[in-house]
Amino acid sequence: MKNFMHMDTPIGVLTLAADDIGLCRIDFPPPPPPPAGEEWLEGSNDVLVETRRQLEEYFAGKRRDFDLPLSPHGTDFQRNVWATLAAIPYGRTWSYRDLALRIGKPSAMRAVGAANGRNPLPIVLPCHRVIGADGSLTGFGGGLPTKAFLLRLEGSLPEGSRDLFPV
């Protein structure tokens, strides 16, 4: 069974989706249409209830890591990049180069960036912690203001700053 639910957060209404294996997606507003050919039912299940609880703790500043069954859909390369995102410590950031080095593909920075941009589980797999080599807040599916909010929440972006290393 594939279920989805909506959750109010400080960054807007998120759409959470899970299948029988685990959490599949976290989508920023506006909610996207369900994938073609797949039946998704609005309603909760144990994974979605637990995801909501852990996200509420995260936004309250009481949770730094997530412990959820995950079921992201993507290529082996994408899933490798996404799994590596979970190794970025709370309150820290990595550049795309750091991420490419960590997966053992130092020349694949663009491919790593593309995989990062397709991360279906933002926040839980913290793609917001990946920044430009110069400290700039590069693209983010939820928008740069959301990325800045999440980094400030985690203490890695100074209040009032738009980049980590302002000129």
N, C-alpha and C positions, 0 to 999 in steps of 0.2 A: 504494500500500500504506500502510495506517495502522498504525503500531506504537506500543507503549507499553512502558515499563520502570520499575522502581522503583529509587530511589536513597536510600541511607542518608545523612543529613546531621545536623548538630548540632541542627536543628529538627525532626527526625523523618524518616520515610520519605516522600519526595516521589514522585509519579507523573509521569513525563515522557511526553508524547505528541507524535508528529510524523506528518505526511502526506508526500506526495511533494514538496511545496513547501517545507516547513520545520516548525519547532516550533509546535505548536498549543496545547498546554496544559502547565501545571505545576500540579499539584494537591497540596494539603496533606493530611495524613492525617485521617480514613481515606480511602482511594482511592474516588472516586465510581464508580458503574457507567458502562460505556461509553454514549455517546449512543444513544438508541433508533434503530433502523434503520441503524446504521452498524456495520461490521465492523472491530474493532480486534484486532490480534494482539499477544500479548506477545512481545517480542523487540526487538532493537536494530537500528538502521540508522545510517548515517553521521551524521545530524543528532543523534540521541540520544547517540551516543558522544561527539560534540563538545560537546554540552550538558552532559553529565556532567563532562567534563574542565574546562570553563570554570566550572561551579558549584563543583567541588572547589577550583579556584584561588581563587574568590571567598571561600569559607568559610575558606580558609587565609590570607586577607588579601593574596593576591598578584594579584588581579584587581579592577579598578574598573569596567570597561565590558565589555559582551558583544558579540561579533561572530558572530551566528548568523543563518541564514535563518529568518524568522518567518512564520507563517501563522495569525494569530489570526482567529477567525470572529466577526463582529459587524457592527453597522450602520456606516455611514460616519462618523457622529458618534462612536461608541465607538472606532473605529479611529483617528480623529483624536486623541482624548483619550489613547489608549494610546500612540500614536507620540510624543506630546508628553511623556509620562512619561519617555521615554528622555533628554530634555534636562535633567532634574533632575540636577545634578552629584552624584557620589559624596560622601558626607559632608555634604550640604546637605539642607534640607527646603523645601518650598513648602506654602502653604496651598491650600485648594480655590479660594479667590479668585485666588491667583497662577496656578493652573492654568487657570481660566476666562479670565483676562486673556490668558494666553499663547496660547490658541486663538482669541482674538478674540471671545469671547462672555461679557463681564463679568457679565451678568445670569443666566447659566446655571449658577450654582454648584451647585444641587441636581442638575441633569442631569449635570454634570461629576462630582459625587460618586457618582451612580448608575453612571455609566460606569466610574469608577475602581473601584468595588466589584465590577464584573463583569470586571475585567481577567483574562484567562485565562493570562497569563504573568507572575505575580508574581516578584519578584526581578530577572528579566531586564528587564522593563518595571517599574521600581521604584515601584509604588504605595505601598509602605511609607514612602516619603519624603514622602508627602502627609499633612499634619497639620491640626488645627484652628487657626483664627486665633489662639487664645489659647495655642498651644503644646501643647495636649492631644493625646495619641495616640488619635485617633478610630478607629472600627471598621476591622477588617482581617480578611480571609478566613482567615488562618492563626492568628487570635487576637492579642490585644494583647501577651501575653508574647513571641510570635514577632516581632511588629513591633518591640518594644523591643530584642530580641536583635539584629535586623538593623541597627537604628539605632546600637546600641552598637558592633557590629562595624565600622561605617563611621565611628565617631567623632563622630556628631552627637547622641548622647544620653549625658549624663554617667552614669557608673557609679552605680547605686543610685537613680537618679531614675526616676520614672514619667512625667514630662512634661518637655518641653524648657524650659519656663519655670515651675518650681515656685514656688508662692506662699510 
